[in-house]
Amino acid sequence: ENLEELAKQLEIYVLLLAQANEDGDVSGSRRSKFAASTVLRFHQPDTRFVIQAIKNRFGEHNAAVQVEYQANKAIVKEMQYARFDAPSTGRRI
């Protein structure tokens, strides 16, 4: 919360990277996800790789960008906009 207030004062964006657990939630603390304005998830729901907004206070929920992912070259490149339904994990997002 203090970091969010500082970012507002300085008019900057803050991006924090975190490892996800088996459920796709931020590891270690559900509180950190609650405080975030946007939570993006990089994953492979089928044969495609996407960056998906699983939480988005100021935009469309579950909006996603399909990306080209080349692990051997550390490349993630935008391909197209898509929309996915919530993952079928039984969890409510």
Secondary structure, 3 states (H helix, E strand, C coil): CHHHHHHHHHCCCCCCCCCECCCCCECCCHHHHHHCCEEEEEECCCCCEEEEEEEECCCCCCEEEEEEEEHHHCEEEEEEEEECCCCCCCCCC
